[in-house]
Amino acid sequence: MDKLLNAPVVWFILGFIFFLLEFAIPGLILFFFAVGAWVVALVSLFVDVSINIQLVVFLLSSLLTIALFRKWVKRLIWERKHTSEIEHELIGKVAKALTSIGPGQNGKVDFKGTTWDAASTDVIAKGENVLITGNDSILLIVKSTKAI
């Protein structure tokens, strides 16, 4: 039982609890507290430090990882989640040009009853069907179906 109460094990378990709580209370904060707890577990595994130093290392490593990596991780998760949704809903589908579109000249297309801004390297006439090949945020990248 003594082995379960040593500092590295306690910090590891605390980190695991923070990690699990991130799923129950999403916000991408508790994950970084888990990382901080695991950093302390590693430090206390190799160096015998007081509880005060452990708490300082925990707070500093947690806050530092939040400050440095939260936006990046959040953006990474957001892009992966929403890119697949956009690809599934838009890419490879056919839309209709509402205005003429050409290289350097954005226009508008109608897709499923919604008007979208669109860009193309092809010359596309008003009323022509276009194939959606990609997107840049809310700008659709389209290609003339005549070129296919």
Secondary structure, DSSP 8 states (H G I E B T S, - for coil): -GGGGSHHHHHHHHHHHHHHHHHHS-SSSHHHHHHHHHHHHHHHHHS---HHHHHHHHHHHHHHHHHHHHHHHHHHHHHHHHHHHHHHHTTT-EEEESS-BBTTB-EEEEETTEEEEEE-SS-B-TT-EEEEEEEETTEEEEEESTT-
